[in-house]
Amino acid sequence: MTSPTPTTSGAFVPGPDDGVTGAAVDAYLARIGADRPTRADIEALRDLQHRHLLAVPFENLSVHLGEDIVLEERALVAKVTGGRGGFCYELNGAFGALLRALGFRVTLLQARVFGDGGRLGIPYDHMALRVETEDGTGPWLADVGFGDNALWPLALDDRADQEDPRGVFRLRQAPQGDLDLLRGGSRQFRLDPRPRTLPEFRGGAWYHRTSPDSHFTRSLVCSRFTETGRVTLSGRTLVTTVGGDQHRTELVTDEEVLAAYRDHFGVRLSRVPRLREALVSQGPDAGR
């Protein structure tokens, strides 16, 4: 495996021979603080998902740093092992690659997210994972790329309430064989159970990184779970949530922002991301 090459923004570009090799798996497990499981069972899956959510941030920084988002397993894994996170396509794409390398059977699923007024988003709005384990349990819905979601995998065939440290979840039958995921009775997304491949998500990823209607082009976010809640850097506002209490800190200087990315998320950048909309509104020379 060749060494990833850092860009000026702190992202990593995989070399031509990169892939989900044993070295890549070891580096991934080290990033999330996990041991290599002895068996691909539900206990291992639950531990891996939990640790991933605590270690790897949900972030859309590439959208605003002008970085390519490459939906290929070697690139996705290299981004995680290189100290970055990503949004759903990247996080679940990389996590799915890790799980396959560890002996889990993984299928990519597409979903449409419920927005304001219960309106469904575009097809391939979100990527989730169907995971089968060696112990005969499941299948399981694993997801490390959807906001304030479950810490543990959810049983895909269970239509009853499922308790999780993040609340009560339920999978409910929807039209045309789809499933609605509910959290606390509120619909989160509509899941299509048919298997998909990484290239099929390129249109959704392109939309979310380019469209003015996408919330990813209109906001800067870097967020991860903690043992007691969540920490989020939204633009220059650092929000730490413990239980139901929030503490907000406004960061003034670029040095403070870069330190927050490094200290809270392990993300090392050489420049502060600037909101894409702001650059567009200022014209072609903005940010140079």
N, C-alpha and C positions, 0 to 999 in steps of 0.2 A: 504494500500500500504506500503510495507516495504521500508526502506531507502536504496538507492543505496550505494554500498561499493566502496570506492576509491581504485584504484590500485596504484602501485608505480609510474606509468607513469602519473597519473592524470586522467585516463579514469575511467568510472564507469561501474560496473557490476550489472545488476538488480538482486534483490532477487527473490525467486521462486514465489512470489505472485504478482509481478509487472504486470501492464497492463495499458491500456489507461483508467484509472479511472478518476473521477472528479478531484481528487487531482493532477493527472498527467497532465491533461488538464490545470489546473490553473497554475502549475509550468511552463508548456510550454509557455503559454500566457505571463507569467511574464518574461520569458527569452527573448521574442521578443518584449516586451513592448506593448502588445495589450490587449484591453478589450475583454471580451467574447461577440461575436456579438449577437444581438437580433434576427437576421434572417440570414439564409444561402444564401445570395444573392451575386451578382457580386461585389457590393461595399465592402462587408465584405471580399470576396475572394481576391480582389485587395489589400486591406489594409493588410491582413495577409501575402500575398506573398511578398509585399514590405518590411514589417517589418522583416520578416524572413531573407530576403537577406541582410538587414542592420545589423542584430544581430548575425546570426549563420554562421560561416565561412565554406567555402569549404576547406577541408583539407584532406590530405592522411597520417597523422601522424601515424595512427595505423599500416600501412604497414611497417613503419620503426621502430616502437616501439615494434614490435612483438606481437601486440594485436590481438585477434580474432575479426572478423567482422561477427556479428550474424544478419542474415536477419530475425528477428522476431520483430513484432511491439513493444513489451514491451522493448526489448533491444535497439531498435532504438530510441524510445521516451526517455528512461532513459539516453542515451548518450547525447541527446540534453539538457534535463533538468539538466544533470550533468555538463554542461559547455563546452561541446565539439561540434564539427561539424561532418564532414565526407565527403565522395564523393557521387556521384549521388544516388546510391542504398540506402545509409543511409539517406541522406537528404530528398529525395523525398519519401522514405518509411516512415520516421517519419512524414513528413508534411502531407502525405496522411492519416495517422492514426489520426492526429489532426483534419483534415477536416472532416473525417467521424464522429468523436466524437462530432463535432459541427453541424452536420446535413447535410453536403454536401454528394452527391453521387459520389464516387471516384472509378475510374478504373485505374489499373496500365497498362502502355504501354511500349513496348520495342522499342528501336531505335538503329540504327547503325550510328556511327559518320563518317563524311567525313574527311579523312586525306589528306596527301600530294598527289597531283595529282588527287584529287577527288576520291581516293580509299576508299571504305567503310570498316569500322571496322567489328569486329566479331558480330554475333547475340547477343543480350542482352548486347551490348556495353554500353547502356545508359538506364536509367529508367526515364519516364516522367509520368504525371498524366492527365487523362481525368476527368474533374470535371463538374457535373451538379448541378445547383443551384435551389433554391425554387422559384425564380422570373421568371422562364421560359426562361431566356436568355441562350446563349451558345448552345452546350457544349463548355467548355473552356479547353485549354491546359495550365496547371499550371506546373511550373518547377523552383525549387530552387536549382538545382544541376548541372547546365551546364554553367561553365565559365562565359563569359561576355554576358549573355543572357538577355531577356526582364525582366524589373522590374514588369510588369503587366501580367496577364494571356492573352493569345491570343485566339481569336474566332476560334474554330477548323473547322467550316463549311464555313469560310470566305476565299475566294481565292484572295481577293484584298490586297493591301498594308495596313498594320496595324501600325499606329504610336505609338511609345513607347518612354519614356525618354531615352532609350538606343539605339534608331535608328528606322529604318523602317524594319518591318518583313513581311514575306509573306509565306503562306502555299500553296505549289504547288503539284498538282497531280503527282504521280510517278507510275512506273510499279507495277502490281499486287495489286492495291488498296492502296498502301502506300502513304505517304505524305512527301515531302521534306520541311524542314524548312529553309528559306533563311533569312539572315540578310544583308541588304544593297546589295542584289543581290548575295551574296556568300552563298553557301549551307553549313548548319551547321550539320544537321543529317537527316536521313530517318526514319520516324515514321511508325510503324506497328499499325494500329488501332484496332487490335484484343485484347481482354482483356487478361491479364496475372495475375499470382499470385506471391507472394514474393519468394517461393521456386524456381520458374523458373529462377530467376536471380542469383542463387548461382554459376552457372558455369561462368558467366561473372564476378562476383565479385572475384571468385577464380583466374581467368586468370589475372585480373588487379592487384591483390595483390601478384602474384607469378611469372608471366612471365617476362623474361628479355626484351621481346618486348613491354611490357606495359610501357607507359610514367610514370605511377604511381610508378613503382619500380625504375625508373631512376632519379626521382626528388623528392624534399621535398617542399611542398607548403602549405601555409595557407593563405586564401584570403577572403575578404568580400567587399561588396559594402559599400560606405559611401554616405552621402547626396551630396557630391561634386565630387565623383569619386570612387576610390577603394584604399584599402591598402592591400599589399601582402608581406608576408615573405617567400622568396624562399631561402632555406638553411639559410645562414647568411646575406642575402641581404634584407633589408627592403625597399620596393618601395611604395611611396605614390603618387597617381595620382589624380590631380585636373584638371578637364577639359582635355586639351591636354598636360598639363605639368606634368613631372615626376621628383620626387626627390628620389635619391637612397642613402641609408646609409649602410655602411658595419659594421656589428656588430662583435666585436673582441672577447669578452669574453662570456663564457657560461651564466654568470649572465645577460649580455645584451640581449642575445637571449631569455632566460626564461622570462625576463621582457617584451620584445616585444610581446611574445605570450600572456602574461597576460594583458598588458595594451591596446593592439590593438584588441585582439580577445576574451578576457575573458577566455582564455585557460590556466589553471594552471598545469604546469608539474613539476615533481621533477628532471627530467634529460632531457638533450637536445637530440632530435631525431638524429640518425646518418643514413646517406644514406645506404639503404639496400645493394646496389651494392658494396659500400666500405667495408662493413662487410664481404660480400661473398668473395671479392678479397683478404682480409687479412687472411682468413682462419677461422676455427671453433672457435678459442679462441678470435677472435676480439670482442672488446666491453665488455669483462668481467671485 
